[in-house]
Amino acid sequence: MNINPNNQELIEYYNERAPEYEEFYWGGIGTRLHDPELYTRETLRIRHLLPGLVSGKCLDIACGTGFWLPVYQQNCSSITLIDQSENVLAECEKKINLLGIKNKTEIVQNNLFTHDYVQNLYDCVIAGFLISHFLDSELEDFFHLVNNLLVSSGHLVIIDSIWNKKLVEIGRNKAGIINRKLSDGREYQMYKRYFERDDIFQLSNEFDLEINC
């Protein structure tokens, strides 16, 4: 398995950013777009859509701080949340306690590719802002993994970054190494790609996925 050599810096970045990470969803830290409210609008749109897409036994893979958990948890009989970062999982656990859903949730700190999952268990897998950090080889590994985790009628929900003209205006590349900065000025480098609609359908053809977007 060819793991992205920049993953370690990616993991360290999210671990250090955990307490301030959710500001991103509301157009805060780490955004350079001319219209930060775009993040707020898109976040509200996703929050509206998710409850209708997630139910049953759910796996939130690379769950981060569990930002989407309050939105979808009511439809789930069980929820497994996996991430490598200790600090983001600590933030996630706070949400679980506030929601009073500890009895139906499990937190796992591990590498998503090497964790020993129960196969063909989940009705739904959620991947939020994850696959945009994958190289092509990792995408193949990821979709193969998810296929083995889902029940026959299960589905994968992907929330991720769309390529648009605003990104072109600020000089961002559609794929490549980017710099991310914390509020204290520390900088990290990581791989990031953006998706267009055609890219999603290409993934569908390549990995035999049935796409609904």
C-alpha positions in Angstrom: 0.0 0.0 0.0 1.5 3.3 -1.1 0.7 5.8 1.7 1.1 9.5 1.0 4.4 10.6 2.4 2.8 13.8 3.6 0.2 12.1 5.7 2.2 12.4 8.9 2.3 16.1 8.6 -1.4 16.1 7.8 -2.1 14.1 11.0 0.0 16.4 13.1 -1.7 19.5 11.6 -5.2 18.2 12.5 -4.1 17.0 15.9 -2.8 20.5 16.7 -5.7 22.3 15.2 -8.4 20.3 17.0 -9.7 23.0 19.4 -10.1 25.5 16.6 -10.8 23.1 13.7 -14.6 23.7 13.4 -14.1 27.4 12.7 -13.3 26.2 9.2 -16.9 25.3 8.6 -18.0 28.8 9.3 -15.4 30.5 7.1 -12.8 31.0 9.8 -9.2 29.8 10.2 -7.5 28.5 7.1 -9.8 30.1 4.5 -8.5 32.5 1.8 -11.6 32.8 -0.3 -13.0 36.3 -1.1 -16.4 35.0 0.2 -15.9 33.3 3.5 -19.7 33.0 3.9 -19.5 30.4 1.2 -18.3 28.0 3.8 -21.3 28.8 6.0 -23.8 28.4 3.2 -22.3 25.0 2.2 -22.1 23.8 5.8 -25.8 24.6 6.4 -26.7 22.8 3.1 -24.8 19.7 4.1 -26.4 19.8 7.6 -29.8 19.8 5.9 -29.0 16.9 3.6 -27.1 14.5 6.0 -30.1 13.3 8.1 -31.7 11.9 5.0 -28.5 10.0 4.0 -27.3 8.4 7.2 -29.1 5.7 9.2 -28.6 2.3 10.8 -25.1 1.1 11.7 -22.7 4.0 10.8 -19.0 4.3 10.4 -17.6 7.9 10.4 -14.2 7.4 9.0 -11.5 10.0 9.7 -14.3 11.6 11.8 -12.2 14.5 13.1 -14.0 16.4 15.9 -17.3 14.7 15.0 -18.6 18.0 13.5 -21.5 16.2 11.7 -22.3 13.9 14.5 -25.1 16.0 16.1 -26.8 16.2 12.7 -27.1 12.5 11.8 -26.8 10.6 15.1 -30.6 10.4 15.8 -31.0 8.1 12.8 -28.3 5.6 13.8 -28.6 2.5 15.9 -24.8 2.5 16.4 -21.9 4.8 15.4 -18.2 4.0 15.1 -15.9 7.0 14.9 -12.3 6.4 13.8 -9.4 8.8 13.5 -5.7 8.8 14.1 -5.6 12.1 16.0 -5.9 11.9 19.8 -6.9 15.6 20.1 -9.7 15.6 17.6 -11.1 12.5 19.2 -11.1 14.3 22.5 -13.3 17.0 20.9 -15.5 14.3 19.4 -16.0 12.6 22.8 -17.2 16.0 24.2 -20.0 16.0 21.7 -20.9 12.4 22.5 -21.2 13.3 26.2 -23.3 16.4 25.5 -25.6 14.4 23.2 -26.0 11.6 25.7 -25.3 8.9 23.1 -22.3 7.1 24.7 -24.3 3.9 24.8 -24.5 3.7 21.0 -21.1 5.1 20.0 -17.5 3.8 19.8 -14.4 5.9 19.4 -11.4 4.2 17.8 -7.9 5.8 17.5 -6.2 4.1 14.7 -5.0 4.3 11.1 -8.1 3.9 8.9 -6.3 1.6 6.5 -4.8 -0.7 9.0 -7.5 -1.0 11.6 -9.1 -4.4 12.1 -12.7 -3.8 11.1 -15.7 -6.1 11.2 -16.5 -6.8 7.6 -19.9 -6.3 6.0 -21.3 -4.6 9.1 -22.2 -1.0 8.3 -25.2 0.4 6.6 -23.5 3.7 6.0 -19.9 5.0 5.9 -19.2 8.7 6.1 -16.0 10.3 4.7 -15.8 14.0 5.4 -13.0 16.0 3.7 -10.9 12.8 3.5 -10.5 11.6 0.0 -9.2 15.0 -1.2 -6.0 14.2 0.7 -5.5 10.8 -1.1 -3.2 10.0 -3.9 -4.6 7.8 -6.7 -3.3 4.6 -5.1 -4.9 5.5 -1.8 -8.2 6.1 -3.5 -8.1 2.6 -4.8 -7.3 1.2 -1.4 -10.0 3.3 0.2 -12.9 2.3 -2.0 -11.8 -1.4 -1.8 -11.9 -1.0 2.0 -15.3 0.6 2.1 -16.7 -2.0 -0.2 -15.7 -4.7 2.3 -17.2 -2.8 5.2 -20.7 -2.1 3.9 -23.6 -4.5 3.9 -24.9 -5.3 0.4 -27.5 -2.5 0.6 -25.1 0.0 2.3 -23.8 3.3 0.9 -20.9 5.7 1.3 -21.5 9.4 1.9 -18.7 11.7 0.7 -18.4 15.3 1.8 -15.5 17.0 0.1 -13.9 19.9 -1.7 -15.3 21.1 -5.1 -13.0 22.8 -7.6 -14.3 26.3 -8.6 -13.3 29.6 -10.1 -12.7 31.2 -6.7 -9.9 28.7 -6.1 -8.4 29.6 -9.4 -8.5 33.3 -8.4 -6.5 32.8 -5.3 -3.9 30.7 -7.2 -4.8 27.3 -5.8 -3.9 24.2 -7.9 -6.5 21.5 -8.5 -4.1 19.0 -7.0 -0.8 19.3 -5.3 1.0 20.3 -2.1 -0.7 23.1 -0.1 0.3 25.0 3.1 -2.0 25.1 6.1 -1.5 27.5 9.0 -2.6 27.4 12.6 -3.8 30.5 14.4 -0.4 30.7 16.2 1.5 30.8 12.8 2.8 27.3 12.6 2.6 26.0 9.0 2.1 22.4 7.6 2.3 21.0 4.1 0.0 18.4 2.8 -1.4 16.9 -0.4 -4.9 18.3 -1.4 -7.0 17.7 -4.5 -10.3 19.2 -5.5 -13.2 17.5 -7.4 -15.4 18.5 -10.3 -18.6 16.6 -11.2 -16.8 14.7 -14.0 -14.2 13.6 -11.5 -16.9 12.0 -9.4 -18.3 10.1 -12.3 -14.8 9.0 -13.3 -14.4 7.5 -9.8 -17.7 5.8 -10.3 -16.6 4.1 -13.5 -13.1 3.3 -12.2 -14.3 1.7 -8.9 -17.7 0.4 -10.0 -19.7 2.8 -7.8 -23.3 3.9 -8.2 -23.2 7.6 -7.7 -26.0 9.9 -6.5 -24.9 13.5 -6.4 
